[in-house]
Amino acid sequence: MNNIETIICLILLLMAVPDLCRKLGRPALANAAFVFFGLAVGPLVQTDVVTMVKKAGEVGFLLVLFEVGLEIELPKFKEFIPSLRFAVIWSLVQYPLVLALATVAGLRLPEGLLAAAALTGCSVSMAYFGWKHYPGFSPATGAFVLQIMVALEVLALVVLSVGEVTLKQGLG
């Protein structure tokens, strides 16, 4: 099978995942299905196909962030403080754990911070679809959870942007 045929088959398979998850009544499961699909197919595809899929994934991640931005109307900062406080506390729990695991894996502090921020940012994009399709939230609770996700995403983006410069130029 040549590259064009491989890409077409991958696209067709990927397009079926959300429909299958929706029929199972678990639309948020699509994110995990995409991860497992990538793990299974990754070793079988050629390098240029992997590069193309990575670039498409970057665009897809940006589109998820854009969709979150369309979904939310941030309140005034004073009303946003409880969500921001929750996000900071959550990060203070999550980051040390990931930093400890990164140290065990042999990563330096800046690399560990990038890993922690990437984990936080990734979990937000995955959790968003669960939030969007979860029927049990009251409007106030749903808005609070969405604001927490946005605060976590903002914190992750700040750490990622500072971390990238730190890795390139050092702390000095």
C-alpha positions in Angstrom: 0.0 0.0 0.0 1.5 3.4 -0.9 1.4 6.5 1.2 -1.8 8.0 -0.3 -3.7 4.8 0.2 -2.4 4.5 3.8 -3.4 8.1 4.5 -6.9 7.5 3.1 -7.4 4.4 5.1 -6.3 6.1 8.3 -8.6 9.0 7.7 -11.6 6.7 7.1 -10.8 4.7 10.2 -10.4 7.9 12.3 -13.7 9.3 11.0 -15.5 6.2 12.2 -14.3 6.5 15.9 -16.6 9.4 17.0 -19.6 7.7 15.4 -18.8 4.4 17.1 -18.4 6.1 20.5 -21.6 8.0 20.1 -23.5 4.8 19.3 -22.0 3.2 22.4 -23.4 6.2 24.3 -19.9 7.4 25.3 -18.9 10.2 23.0 -16.0 11.3 25.3 -14.5 7.9 24.9 -13.4 9.0 21.4 -10.3 10.7 22.8 -9.0 7.5 24.5 -9.9 5.5 21.3 -7.8 7.9 19.2 -4.8 7.4 21.6 -5.1 3.6 21.5 -5.6 3.7 17.7 -2.4 5.8 17.4 -0.5 3.4 19.6 -1.6 0.4 17.5 -1.1 2.0 14.1 2.0 4.1 14.8 4.6 1.4 14.3 3.0 0.3 11.1 3.0 3.6 9.2 5.9 5.3 7.4 7.6 8.4 8.8 6.1 10.9 6.4 2.6 9.6 7.3 3.4 10.0 11.0 4.6 13.6 10.4 1.4 14.4 8.5 -0.8 13.0 11.3 1.2 14.9 14.0 0.7 18.2 12.1 -3.0 17.4 11.7 -3.1 16.6 15.5 -1.6 20.0 16.3 -4.3 21.7 14.2 -7.0 19.5 15.9 -5.8 20.5 19.4 -6.0 24.1 18.4 -9.5 23.6 17.1 -10.5 22.0 20.4 -9.2 25.1 22.3 -11.0 27.3 19.8 -14.2 25.3 20.5 -13.7 25.7 24.3 -13.3 29.5 23.7 -16.6 29.6 21.7 -18.4 27.7 24.5 -17.5 29.9 27.4 -18.1 33.4 28.5 -15.7 34.2 31.2 -17.2 36.1 34.1 -15.6 39.1 35.7 -12.2 38.3 37.3 -13.7 38.5 40.9 -16.2 35.8 39.9 -13.5 33.7 38.2 -11.3 33.6 41.3 -12.9 30.4 42.8 -12.3 28.5 39.5 -8.8 29.8 39.3 -8.1 28.9 42.9 -9.3 25.4 42.3 -7.2 25.1 39.1 -4.1 26.3 41.0 -4.7 23.8 43.8 -5.2 21.0 41.3 -2.0 22.0 39.6 -0.1 22.0 42.9 -1.3 18.4 43.4 -0.6 17.2 39.9 2.7 19.0 39.1 4.7 17.5 41.9 3.6 14.0 41.1 4.5 14.4 37.4 7.8 16.1 38.4 8.6 13.2 40.7 7.9 10.7 37.8 9.9 12.9 35.4 12.9 12.8 37.8 12.6 9.0 38.0 12.6 8.9 34.2 15.8 11.0 34.1 14.3 14.3 33.0 15.6 17.7 34.3 13.4 20.2 36.1 12.5 22.3 33.0 11.7 19.1 31.0 9.6 17.8 33.9 7.6 21.1 34.1 6.9 20.9 30.4 5.7 17.3 30.9 3.4 18.4 33.7 2.0 21.3 31.7 1.5 19.1 28.7 -0.4 16.6 30.8 -2.6 19.3 32.3 -3.3 20.8 28.9 -4.0 17.4 27.3 -6.3 16.3 30.1 -8.3 19.5 29.7 -8.8 18.9 26.0 -9.9 15.4 26.7 -12.1 16.3 29.6 -13.9 19.0 27.6 -15.7 16.5 25.5 -16.8 14.6 28.6 -18.1 17.8 30.1 -19.9 18.8 26.9 -21.9 15.5 26.7 -22.4 15.0 30.5 -26.1 15.5 31.3 -25.8 15.6 35.1 -24.4 19.1 35.6 -26.6 21.9 36.8 -25.9 25.0 34.7 -24.0 26.6 37.6 -21.9 23.5 38.2 -21.3 23.1 34.5 -20.1 26.7 34.2 -17.8 26.3 37.2 -16.2 23.1 35.8 -15.7 24.7 32.4 -14.1 27.7 34.1 -11.7 25.4 35.9 -10.8 23.7 32.6 -10.1 27.1 31.1 -8.0 28.1 34.1 -6.0 24.9 33.9 -5.4 25.4 30.2 -4.2 29.0 30.7 -1.8 27.8 33.5 -0.5 25.0 31.3 0.0 27.4 28.4 2.0 29.8 30.6 4.2 27.0 31.9 4.7 25.6 28.4 5.7 29.0 27.0 8.1 29.7 29.9 9.4 26.2 29.8 10.2 26.2 26.1 12.3 29.4 26.5 14.0 27.9 29.6 14.9 24.7 27.8 16.4 26.7 24.9 18.2 29.5 26.9 18.5 28.1 30.4 17.4 29.8 33.6 19.8 32.7 33.4 
